[in-house]
Each structure stands twice: as structure tokens, then as C-alpha cells.
């Protein structure tokens, strides 16, 4: 049976069953009939938004981020704007960020190689992660700004205002946000703003790997060492040999472990989109944290641009964690129990075991 002989209602259902926007556009490009059905005024937006819901949903959470402004409190739900192609383009951009974090989640959540827990997320888990990503972004846009300097973080009125945003969400949904925020923290800690100790370990591993590679590449050097010959002392090494400073630009990271936690809290004020931009530049472009001083200066410049020169960003850590803790404890639950549930796999985004 030819596709052109099918009722338009069935053809629309076929198009809406696609898993992604690119799939539905590719399918519509295969014949004139499908293209005509998709681009008809009565079907185009409906079909594209249905597919976008499956690929990037929940769309209502994404739209809430896109339509936020400081004209009214963040906890006030705004009317849903009419569907349009410009709005859909913004949804696709924001949804791509959330799906990228969903792709990265397994390797950041289960960090050890060969972990028996590491797996791909199910479609429902990916949806839960996107929801958590959108909500973290909304919180950051609302309360991690120059309007909330460190002097206001303990204000009772501000605490109530922050809690009003997340209070409608269940404890299980708040646990999903905690789970994703932990993944964001690990990403910052390992790739964007590592500590001095982390950078030192990278340098040591790099030099060790280079030494092993050079020995494997030059059999004569192995023979000389086996015969009792020794390498020249460092004072006799020619100046053209690349040193630690040459390779990394600096031997320093973002502080020792005792102060690095404050840097992480500062960086967690950035939205998931901003963190992904940093990660893509530092890791995807550079290959690893090997740009050294250049990388650190680039991240500092990015943060300075966010700060706007007002000085509110530094030494003013994220407040989402303590706000979630306050709401959970107001419900009579213990934050330690929720965190243990996330660690054990029966709370959070990826649930590895069945719980009651």
C-alpha cells in the first residue's frame, strides 16, 4: 500500500512516532506526500512538539527556564507561551545540553573503569535527568546572580523565597537534583577546576607515560640501562628539553584540598549550559587539562564575564544544596538518609536496585 493512500491521521501518527526531530525531518524528506503532511499548517507544530517532548521533555520544565525573567518570583508559574518555531529552536538548544549531560552521566556517576554498575540510562531515567537539569538551571538563573550576594544568603526572607521554588517538588525529585549536582561537581573537580593535587597527579602520570613510551620507542636506551648506564642528572639536561612548565604552563591548580571545596561551590552557581561550555572547551578541544595556565586563565575570564566585575561570584558558594536540605528536613526526613539512598542506588536518577 502506498503511503499516499493512507489517511492523514495515520501518516501524522507515523511521523509523531519518530524518536528525534532529525528523524522526523529525514522521514518527511523521503517523499513529497510525507513532506506535505508534515509542513501543513495544522500538523507542523503539533508533530514537531510531540517529537520534541519525547526527545527533550518534559517541555514544560524547559519552557519555564526559557521564559524566566526577574519580573516576578521564580516560584510563580507563568502561563505557557503559544507554540512557535523560534520557541522550539530554543527548546532544542536547551534540550541538547540536558541530553549531553545524560550521555556523560554514566562515566561521571560510575567513575571506576569496569564498574559493574556502569550502563546506559533508560529513556525514563534520561527524562528524569533532563527534568533535574532544567530545574537546576532555573534555580541558578533565579538565585545565583548579582542580586544575591553572600551577605543575603542567611536572610530569612531570602531563604523562604528560595525554598518556595523547590518545595512543590517531591523528595524523590529533589534527590534527582542532588544526584545530578554531584555529577556536575565531579566534572568541575576533575576537568574544569582541578585542585593542585589533581594537577600534580596528571603531571606525574603524563611524565611516567612519556618515559615508558620513549623507552619502548628506543630499544638502545633499554640496553644501556640494563648494562648499568644511568641517565644524566637534571642539571645536565639540555635546555631544549620540555619541562613541566612547558607542557602544562603551570604546576598549580585551583588550590589545595582544604580550600578547593569553596572553589567548587562557587563554580556550581553556573548553569548546566555554562558548565558544558567550559567542559567542551577545556576537555573536548584540549583533550584533557593540559593547557595549564592558558586553561585556567580562560576559565577565570569566563567566570569574570559572568561576574560582570561586581565581585559577587567569588567566595559566594551555591545555595541549592542547603535549600534542598532545608526543605527535606522540614518534611521530617534526614538529608543523610536521602544521600545514602542516592549512593546505594535506590534514590536519584539511576536506580540500580528496587526499593520497597
GULOSE-299912 format. One record per residue (C-alpha): residue in one letter; x, y, z; residue number from 1. Coordinates in Angstrom, 3 decimals, padded with zeros to 6 digits. Layout:
ATOM   residu          u          v          w   num
ATOM        A          X          Y          Z   NUM
...
This chain:
ATOM   residu          u          v          w   num
ATOM        X    000.000    000.000    000.000     1
ATOM        X    001.383    003.392   -000.951     2
ATOM        X    001.877    005.970    001.791     3
ATOM        X   -000.149    008.468   -000.193     4
ATOM        X   -003.198    006.210    000.141     5
ATOM        X   -003.110    006.291    003.953     6
ATOM        X   -005.360    008.719    005.819     7
ATOM        X   -003.546    011.813    007.017     8
ATOM        X   -004.289    010.890    010.636     9
ATOM        X   -002.254    007.674    010.313    10
ATOM        X    000.530    009.461    008.460    11
ATOM        X    000.738    012.031    011.262    12
ATOM        X    000.961    009.225    013.836    13
ATOM        X    003.825    007.680    011.867    14
ATOM        X    005.661    010.997    011.918    15
ATOM        X    004.979    011.522    015.617    16
ATOM        X    006.385    008.081    016.446    17
ATOM        X    009.892    009.241    015.479    18
ATOM        X    012.434    009.465    018.288    19
ATOM        X    014.003    012.781    017.337    20
ATOM        X    013.430    015.960    015.363    21
ATOM        X    016.141    014.968    012.896    22
ATOM        X    014.396    011.624    012.314    23
ATOM        X    011.039    013.192    011.529    24
ATOM        X    012.619    015.709    009.156    25
ATOM        X    014.596    012.966    007.435    26
ATOM        X    011.480    010.809    007.092    27
ATOM        X    009.485    013.717    005.682    28
ATOM        X    012.229    014.316    003.119    29
ATOM        X    011.823    010.826    001.633    30
ATOM        X    008.687    011.631   -000.354    31
ATOM        X    006.506    014.554   -001.309    32
ATOM        X    003.424    013.203    000.475    33
ATOM        X    005.120    013.000    003.880    34
ATOM        X    006.661    016.423    003.413    35
ATOM        X    003.271    017.891    002.516    36
ATOM        X    001.597    016.322    005.554    37
ATOM        X    004.332    017.449    007.959    38
ATOM        X    004.511    021.034    006.750    39
ATOM        X    000.784    021.615    006.592    40
ATOM        X   -000.214    024.417    008.999    41
ATOM        X   -002.416    022.095    011.052    42
ATOM        X    000.251    019.411    011.586    43
ATOM        X    003.686    021.018    011.603    44
ATOM        X    003.907    022.491    015.093    45
ATOM        X    001.848    019.728    016.689    46
ATOM        X    004.038    016.993    015.229    47
ATOM        X    007.345    018.711    015.960    48
ATOM        X    006.374    019.465    019.563    49
ATOM        X    005.194    015.879    020.111    50
ATOM        X    008.539    014.552    018.917    51
ATOM        X    010.400    017.199    020.939    52
ATOM        X    008.527    016.045    024.044    53
ATOM        X    009.900    012.535    023.569    54
ATOM        X    013.426    013.725    022.787    55
ATOM        X    013.820    016.684    025.156    56
ATOM        X    010.864    016.516    027.546    57
ATOM        X    009.464    017.445    029.940    58
ATOM        X    008.954    020.521    027.785    59
ATOM        X    007.029    022.435    030.442    60
ATOM        X    010.181    022.471    032.600    61
ATOM        X    012.347    023.586    029.679    62
ATOM        X    009.877    026.329    028.733    63
ATOM        X    009.861    027.520    032.338    64
ATOM        X    013.624    028.065    032.105    65
ATOM        X    013.389    029.817    028.745    66
ATOM        X    010.612    032.178    029.811    67
ATOM        X    012.077    033.087    033.204    68
ATOM        X    012.827    036.709    033.998    69
ATOM        X    013.118    038.634    037.235    70
ATOM        X    009.832    040.477    036.766    71
ATOM        X    008.206    038.084    039.234    72
ATOM        X    009.417    035.440    041.707    73
ATOM        X    010.769    032.205    040.241    74
ATOM        X    008.254    030.020    042.095    75
ATOM        X    005.341    031.696    040.289    76
ATOM        X    004.465    029.547    037.278    77
ATOM        X    003.975    031.667    034.190    78
ATOM        X    001.368    030.948    031.508    79
ATOM        X    002.669    028.657    028.783    80
ATOM        X    003.513    030.689    025.671    81
ATOM        X    001.964    029.691    022.336    82
ATOM        X    003.847    027.163    020.276    83
ATOM        X    006.162    028.606    017.664    84
ATOM        X    009.242    027.644    015.697    85
ATOM        X    011.514    030.207    017.455    86
ATOM        X    010.484    028.759    020.833    87
ATOM        X    011.105    025.247    019.515    88
ATOM        X    014.615    026.242    018.417    89
ATOM        X    015.381    027.425    021.955    90
ATOM        X    013.966    024.193    023.360    91
ATOM        X    016.215    022.159    021.065    92
ATOM        X    019.284    024.091    022.203    93
ATOM        X    018.479    023.699    025.898    94
ATOM        X    017.417    020.080    025.421    95
ATOM        X    020.679    019.267    023.673    96
ATOM        X    022.540    020.429    026.781    97
ATOM        X    020.403    018.205    029.011    98
ATOM        X    020.845    015.194    026.733    99
ATOM        X    024.604    015.740    026.656   100
ATOM        X    024.682    015.552    030.441   101
ATOM        X    022.588    012.388    030.190   102
ATOM        X    025.249    010.923    027.887   103
ATOM        X    028.022    011.936    030.294   104
ATOM        X    026.205    010.789    033.436   105
ATOM        X    027.304    007.104    033.405   106
ATOM        X    031.038    007.810    033.200   107
ATOM        X    030.823    010.536    035.857   108
ATOM        X    028.483    008.616    038.163   109
ATOM        X    030.339    005.302    037.979   110
ATOM        X    033.891    006.534    037.650   111
ATOM        X    035.919    003.365    038.119   112
ATOM        X    036.719    001.534    034.922   113
ATOM        X    034.969   -001.797    034.682   114
ATOM        X    032.375   -000.840    037.264   115
ATOM        X    029.603   -003.416    037.257   116
ATOM        X    027.085   -000.610    037.773   117
ATOM        X    028.027    001.368    034.673   118
ATOM        X    025.346    001.258    031.996   119
ATOM        X    023.320    003.478    029.720   120
ATOM        X    020.345    005.297    031.157   121
ATOM        X    016.867    004.115    030.287   122
ATOM        X    014.556    006.534    028.423   123
ATOM        X    012.691    007.286    031.661   124
ATOM        X    015.937    007.919    033.551   125
ATOM        X    017.092    010.270    030.808   126
ATOM        X    013.798    012.132    031.142   127
ATOM        X    014.300    012.418    034.899   128
ATOM        X    017.832    013.735    034.354   129
ATOM        X    016.598    016.335    031.881   130
ATOM        X    013.957    017.437    034.374   131
ATOM        X    016.605    017.803    037.082   132
ATOM        X    018.851    019.672    034.646   133
ATOM        X    016.108    022.158    033.754   134
ATOM        X    015.263    022.739    037.406   135
ATOM        X    018.894    023.305    038.398   136
ATOM        X    019.177    025.781    035.531   137
ATOM        X    016.041    027.613    036.700   138
ATOM        X    017.356    027.833    040.261   139
ATOM        X    020.713    029.157    039.048   140
ATOM        X    019.087    031.776    036.829   141
ATOM        X    016.909    032.908    039.720   142
ATOM        X    019.210    032.843    042.759   143
ATOM        X    022.813    032.627    041.586   144
ATOM        X    023.017    036.218    040.384   145
ATOM        X    024.429    039.551    041.496   146
ATOM        X    021.107    040.251    043.217   147
ATOM        X    022.001    037.613    045.825   148
ATOM        X    025.478    038.401    047.197   149
ATOM        X    026.960    036.478    050.078   150
ATOM        X    025.511    038.962    052.589   151
ATOM        X    021.959    037.834    051.757   152
ATOM        X    022.365    034.059    051.870   153
ATOM        X    021.343    033.835    055.559   154
ATOM        X    018.445    036.269    055.283   155
ATOM        X    015.229    034.516    056.454   156
ATOM        X    013.196    036.188    053.701   157
ATOM        X    015.644    035.039    051.011   158
ATOM        X    015.740    031.515    052.456   159
ATOM        X    011.940    031.324    052.307   160
ATOM        X    011.960    032.670    048.752   161
ATOM        X    014.480    030.055    047.602   162
ATOM        X    012.585    027.261    049.340   163
ATOM        X    009.309    028.326    047.706   164
ATOM        X    010.720    027.376    044.302   165
ATOM        X    011.654    023.784    045.141   166
ATOM        X    009.032    022.993    047.786   167
ATOM        X    006.407    021.772    045.247   168
ATOM        X    008.797    019.061    044.069   169
ATOM        X    008.784    015.687    045.781   170
ATOM        X    011.695    014.385    047.834   171
ATOM        X    012.439    011.860    045.102   172
ATOM        X    012.667    014.666    042.547   173
ATOM        X    014.915    016.668    044.865   174
ATOM        X    017.135    013.582    045.172   175
ATOM        X    017.447    013.554    041.380   176
ATOM        X    018.676    017.148    041.528   177
ATOM        X    021.179    016.205    044.235   178
ATOM        X    022.384    013.307    042.105   179
ATOM        X    022.919    015.477    039.039   180
ATOM        X    024.570    018.229    041.076   181
ATOM        X    027.066    015.649    042.361   182
ATOM        X    027.876    014.756    038.745   183
ATOM        X    028.359    018.444    037.938   184
ATOM        X    030.661    018.779    040.951   185
ATOM        X    032.783    015.818    039.837   186
ATOM        X    033.042    017.288    036.354   187
ATOM        X    034.296    020.590    037.741   188
ATOM        X    036.640    018.818    040.130   189
ATOM        X    038.208    016.568    037.515   190
ATOM        X    038.187    018.668    034.346   191
ATOM        X    037.291    022.349    034.730   192
ATOM        X    038.880    023.498    038.002   193
ATOM        X    041.016    020.681    039.446   194
ATOM        X    042.896    021.054    042.702   195
ATOM        X    046.672    021.341    042.968   196
ATOM        X    046.861    017.673    043.936   197
ATOM        X    044.806    016.643    040.903   198
ATOM        X    047.034    018.607    038.524   199
ATOM        X    050.138    017.115    040.151   200
ATOM        X    048.788    013.602    039.605   201
ATOM        X    048.049    014.395    035.965   202
ATOM        X    051.575    015.686    035.511   203
ATOM        X    053.154    012.661    037.171   204
ATOM        X    051.095    010.267    035.073   205
ATOM        X    051.909    012.200    031.918   206
ATOM        X    055.654    012.146    032.593   207
ATOM        X    055.553    008.456    033.508   208
ATOM        X    053.678    007.599    030.319   209
ATOM        X    056.095    009.667    028.224   210
ATOM        X    059.075    007.914    029.831   211
ATOM        X    057.633    004.444    029.188   212
ATOM        X    056.793    005.418    025.625   213
ATOM        X    060.305    006.693    024.977   214
ATOM        X    061.846    003.503    026.383   215
ATOM        X    059.594    001.357    024.207   216
ATOM        X    060.367    003.524    021.193   217
ATOM        X    064.162    003.413    021.674   218
ATOM        X    065.423   -000.152    022.381   219
ATOM        X    069.004    001.134    022.628   220
ATOM        X    068.169    003.133    025.732   221
ATOM        X    066.831   -000.006    027.415   222
ATOM        X    070.028   -001.887    026.595   223
ATOM        X    072.164    000.916    028.018   224
ATOM        X    070.196    000.934    031.251   225
ATOM        X    070.412   -002.860    031.525   226
ATOM        X    074.208   -002.596    031.148   227
ATOM        X    074.441   -000.266    034.117   228
ATOM        X    074.389    003.099    032.380   229
ATOM        X    072.417    005.845    034.094   230
ATOM        X    070.605    008.898    032.905   231
ATOM        X    072.309    012.258    033.217   232
ATOM        X    071.402    014.365    036.259   233
ATOM        X    068.787    017.058    035.771   234
ATOM        X    071.441    019.797    035.835   235
ATOM        X    072.918    018.366    032.651   236
ATOM        X    069.661    018.104    030.752   237
ATOM        X    069.741    020.410    027.709   238
ATOM        X    067.561    023.491    027.920   239
ATOM        X    065.530    022.482    024.882   240
ATOM        X    064.008    019.522    026.767   241
ATOM        X    060.322    020.223    027.543   242
ATOM        X    059.785    020.713    031.222   243
ATOM        X    056.713    020.532    033.377   244
ATOM        X    056.111    024.250    032.924   245
ATOM        X    056.411    023.927    029.138   246
ATOM        X    053.879    021.105    028.949   247
ATOM        X    051.298    022.407    031.412   248
ATOM        X    052.021    026.121    031.606   249
ATOM        X    051.753    025.940    035.383   250
ATOM        X    052.189    023.443    038.176   251
ATOM        X    049.284    024.904    040.124   252
ATOM        X    045.612    024.032    040.011   253
ATOM        X    042.806    025.798    041.835   254
ATOM        X    044.114    025.470    045.375   255
ATOM        X    044.796    022.788    047.933   256
ATOM        X    042.088    020.381    049.020   257
ATOM        X    041.153    022.394    052.106   258
ATOM        X    040.196    025.464    050.044   259
ATOM        X    039.288    023.740    046.780   260
ATOM        X    035.818    022.870    048.085   261
ATOM        X    034.989    026.590    048.160   262
ATOM        X    036.049    026.924    044.523   263
ATOM        X    033.737    024.040    043.622   264
ATOM        X    030.835    025.678    045.436   265
ATOM        X    031.475    028.921    043.579   266
ATOM        X    031.597    027.166    040.199   267
ATOM        X    028.371    025.263    040.910   268
ATOM        X    026.495    028.555    040.632   269
ATOM        X    026.937    028.274    036.864   270
ATOM        X    024.078    026.761    034.890   271
ATOM        X    024.465    023.308    033.292   272
ATOM        X    024.758    025.066    029.915   273
ATOM        X    027.646    027.224    031.117   274
ATOM        X    029.404    024.254    032.702   275
ATOM        X    029.035    022.271    029.494   276
ATOM        X    030.578    025.147    027.541   277
ATOM        X    033.547    025.143    029.911   278
ATOM        X    033.868    021.375    029.777   279
ATOM        X    033.731    021.322    025.988   280
ATOM        X    036.439    023.962    025.717   281
ATOM        X    038.756    022.517    028.352   282
ATOM        X    038.351    018.823    027.548   283
ATOM        X    036.921    018.331    024.078   284
ATOM        X    039.194    020.930    022.488   285
ATOM        X    042.288    020.455    024.623   286
ATOM        X    041.975    016.688    025.074   287
ATOM        X    042.492    016.975    028.838   288
ATOM        X    043.538    019.502    031.447   289
ATOM        X    046.826    020.079    029.656   290
ATOM        X    046.544    023.701    028.619   291
ATOM        X    047.706    024.540    032.114   292
ATOM        X    047.933    028.259    032.671   293
ATOM        X    046.082    029.020    029.446   294
ATOM        X    043.168    026.833    030.517   295
ATOM        X    042.985    028.330    033.987   296
ATOM        X    043.117    031.859    032.631   297
ATOM        X    040.364    031.041    030.141   298
ATOM        X    038.112    029.687    032.897   299
ATOM        X    038.867    032.701    035.076   300
ATOM        X    037.997    035.012    032.180   301
ATOM        X    034.719    033.149    031.666   302
ATOM        X    033.846    033.484    035.351   303
ATOM        X    034.809    037.175    035.339   304
ATOM        X    032.430    037.733    032.441   305
ATOM        X    029.635    036.067    034.423   306
ATOM        X    030.554    038.150    037.460   307
ATOM        X    030.445    041.352    035.434   308
ATOM        X    033.172    042.882    037.581   309
ATOM        X    030.827    043.250    040.568   310
ATOM        X    032.688    040.752    042.755   311
ATOM        X    029.589    038.793    043.775   312
ATOM        X    030.660    035.454    042.274   313
ATOM        X    033.814    034.683    044.263   314
ATOM        X    033.503    033.431    047.861   315
ATOM        X    029.738    033.132    047.407   316
ATOM        X    029.012    029.435    047.039   317
ATOM        X    025.935    027.814    045.581   318
ATOM        X    022.846    027.713    047.776   319
ATOM        X    020.904    024.927    046.061   320
ATOM        X    022.334    022.206    048.296   321
ATOM        X    021.432    023.907    051.562   322
ATOM        X    017.998    024.881    050.202   323
ATOM        X    017.246    021.263    049.291   324
ATOM        X    018.479    020.172    052.716   325
ATOM        X    016.218    022.672    054.449   326
ATOM        X    013.124    021.579    052.502   327
ATOM        X    013.804    017.883    053.063   328
ATOM        X    014.354    018.364    056.798   329
ATOM        X    011.178    020.461    057.036   330
ATOM        X    009.345    017.355    055.791   331
ATOM        X    010.753    015.315    058.668   332
ATOM        X    013.327    013.449    056.591   333
ATOM        X    017.075    013.345    057.075   334
ATOM        X    019.336    014.600    054.300   335
ATOM        X    021.870    011.908    055.241   336
ATOM        X    019.275    009.196    054.556   337
ATOM        X    018.465    010.689    051.156   338
ATOM        X    022.161    010.910    050.289   339
ATOM        X    022.675    007.304    051.364   340
ATOM        X    019.763    006.299    049.146   341
ATOM        X    021.434    008.027    046.199   342
ATOM        X    024.739    006.295    046.947   343
ATOM        X    023.031    002.900    047.305   344
ATOM        X    021.124    003.274    044.049   345
ATOM        X    017.508    003.316    045.200   346
ATOM        X    017.211    007.107    045.068   347
ATOM        X    018.347    009.561    042.448   348
ATOM        X    018.349    009.367    038.662   349
ATOM        X    019.751    005.880    038.017   350
ATOM        X    018.183    003.402    040.395   351
ATOM        X    020.271    000.244    040.454   352
ATOM        X    018.120   -001.688    042.877   353
ATOM        X    014.444   -001.969    043.658   354
ATOM        X    013.330   -000.297    046.843   355
ATOM        X    010.080   -001.112    048.616   356
